[in-house]
Amino acid sequence: MDLGIKGKRALVLASSRGLGLGVAAALVGEGCEVVITGRNAERLQAAADQLSASGPGRAIALPLDFAAPDAVEVLARESVARLGGVDILVNNTGGPPPGPITAVTGDVWASQFETMVRRVILLTGALLPPMMERQWGRVLTLASTSVIEPIAGLGISNSLRSALVGWSKTLSTEIGASGVTVNMLLPGRILTERIGEIDRANAERSGKSVEAIGEAARASIPLGRYGTVEEFAAMAAFLVSAPASYITGTAIRCDGGATRSV
């Protein structure tokens, strides 16, 4: 299928590794010009070089710490300067520390809300008006299936990512006629470094081995395995594509059927 986004300009947050890098790779593969971001400048540039070499699109490295005070301003300004504009915004933030929700302090709540919620909303607001003027744009926010079915030991993620669900749905309704779609993509257990971190945390909490935790997790997934980054990224690429122009205001799961609700 021709996704119709060759030449489109995209900004993908937190994209030096994991799901963000996978989505960036899929968009470059569709011929997009993609700004990728991350704190580690060396790793980010290596990723950009590799993506650009694979083509047919191009990746541009923009090293940046999303927790920096001026991160939103810098991202909005520099991504537009380097691309000439942004047609596709993929919001993605690193996972917060796992642990019981009762142990989270006020300072941690505040700092995690700032980077996981407030700055995502502000960055989207900064890049949205030109999309609306052009009558074409895509806003895709990566979150977690925990917004549907809370995951034990991930209290911060369960809480703060859920705030983005209400925001995304409200935004999609308000700007629906503008030609800009607003959606969310919810990963379940996709095989990334983050899943390894979660499995290790669950092992420590339960006293079981990491292998036993992984085996139990795979057994709970109807497909019987973890998903791949490529599978997840393919869905992300479709949701920001031209053929997906009638999909907005929704949150789509990519979890192998693991979430138990309909």
HELIX and SHEET records of a PDB file:
HELIX    1   1 GLY A   18  GLY A   29  1                                  12    
HELIX    2   2 ALA A   41  SER A   54  1                                  14    
HELIX    3   3 ALA A   71  LEU A   83  1                                  13    
HELIX    4   4 ILE A  101  ALA A  103  5                                   3    
HELIX    5   5 GLY A  106  PHE A  113  1                                   8    
HELIX    6   6 GLU A  114  ARG A  118  3                                   5    
HELIX    7   7 ARG A  119  ARG A  134  1                                  16    
HELIX    8   8 THR A  145  VAL A  147  5                                   3    
HELIX    9   9 GLY A  155  GLU A  174  1                                  20    
HELIX   10  10 GLY A  176  SER A  178  5                                   3    
HELIX   11  11 GLU A  193  SER A  206  1                                  14    
HELIX   12  12 VAL A  210  ALA A  219  1                                  10    
HELIX   13  13 VAL A  229  LEU A  239  1                                  11    
SHEET    1   A 7 ARG A  58  PRO A  63  0                                        
SHEET    2   A 7 GLU A  33  GLY A  38  1                                        
SHEET    3   A 7 ARG A   9  VAL A  12  1                                        
SHEET    4   A 7 ILE A  88  ASN A  91  1                                        
SHEET    5   A 7 GLY A 137  LEU A 142  1                                        
SHEET    6   A 7 VAL A 180  PRO A 187  1                                        
SHEET    7   A 7 ALA A 251  CYS A 254  1                                        
END                                                                             
